[in-house]
């Protein structure tokens, strides 16, 4: 059974499963994927892209190694538009991957919760950031980004969820998502796509 066959058991979600089918890919250079995610935090997609390209330009337009990032003067990173905190978070990621000898291959084989536990030890890397990494870089099929604002808005609209607090909302979302396992990543991808097509709540 394809993931769509499984997700169609949820009648409301079934209506979002358009003709296109999402495919997950494993991408290399996980620390740089994490660094790109940190750079993009609280920025529009357009601005984030500009700053990330400036970041790559520091290394002749190529993705740097962790050692190269760590050797970069913090002033140079600030000059491309990163805040002091983002500069330290970017270098924290590079240092962590070097010190702990973390490899892409290792991360590909670890269960999602273990990856979250490992990488959220890095100051500046939260659970949501790792969940996005699991979906878009590590190709994990069963990740549910309960803290993502877009997913929250889509589910409130689709399921007419009533709630008095963020905590109650998340409990209801998690309960609803259980039936989507082991394909929760795909459900998230379709919810994001639907939200973007129908506009804000």
Number of C-alpha atoms within 10 A of each C-alpha: 5 8 18 18 11 15 22 15 12 14 9 12 18 16 11 17 21 12 6 7 12 15 10 14 12 15 14 14 14 21 24 18 17 22 23 18 18 22 23 20 12 9 12 9 10 9 14 19 15 13 19 18 15 17 25 13 14 17 14 10 11 11 16 18 15 20 13 13 23 18 11 13 10 16 11 13 22 14 11 16 18 21 13 12 11 19 20 17 20 28 21 20 24 23 18 17 17 16 8 8 9 15 14 15 12 10 17 19 11 13 12 20 13 10 20 20 13 13 22 15 13 17 15 16 20 15 18 16 20 24 24 20 21 25 24 18 21 25 17 25 20 18 22 25 21 19 14 15 11 20 23 21 16 23 22 17 14 17 12 9 14 11 13 7 8 11 10 12 18 15 13 16 21 13 11 13 19 12 14 23 17 16 21 22 26 26 26 24 17 22 22 19 17 19 19 12 9 9 8 10 12
